[in-house]
Amino acid sequence: MADETRNTIVIMGLGRSWVVPKAVADFELELEDGSRLVVRGEDLLGRPEMRLKGKR
């Protein structure tokens, strides 16, 4: 992931970048131990800094 806005995530790879809308996408991440984690884009909606403040 290269950048994030309120409604999109920018993913870089293979010499280019993709702007992906969060509301309609699920993101699958591979962790260091080889396990996979799926994050619903709907759960990421909103500005990144505001999500952190809201979890307290």
N, C-alpha and C positions, 0 to 999 in steps of 0.2 A: 504494500500500500504506500503510495507516494504522497497523497493529500486527501483531505476530507473536508467537505462543506456540510451544511445543514442537511442537504438532501442527496448528496452524491459522495462516492468514494472514487478516487483516481488510483488505478492499479497500473503499475509499470512492469513490462516484461517483454522479452523477445524484440527489443529495440523500438518499442512503441508504448503508448499508454491508452487506457480505456477509461472512460468516465461512466460509472455504473450507478444508476439510481438505486438508493437504498430501499425504497418502498416496495420494489418488486423483485428483489434478489435475496438469495440466501448465500452466505459465504462459508466455504469449507476451508479450514485452516489445518495444516499439519504441524503438530507440535514437535519439539526436539526429541521426545521419546518415541515418536512414530505414530502416536495416537492422533485421531482427527477430531476436530471440534467444529460443529455447525452453528453459525450465528445467524439468526434471522435479521434481515436488513431492517425490518420494522422496528426491532429493538434498538437500532442504532440511530433512528431518526432524531434530528435536532442537532444543535451545535455541540461539538465535542466538549467544550469547556462547561457547558450547561449540564450535560449528562453527569459529569463528575460532581458538580455541586448538588444535584438532586438526589444523590445516593446516600447522603448523610443521615 
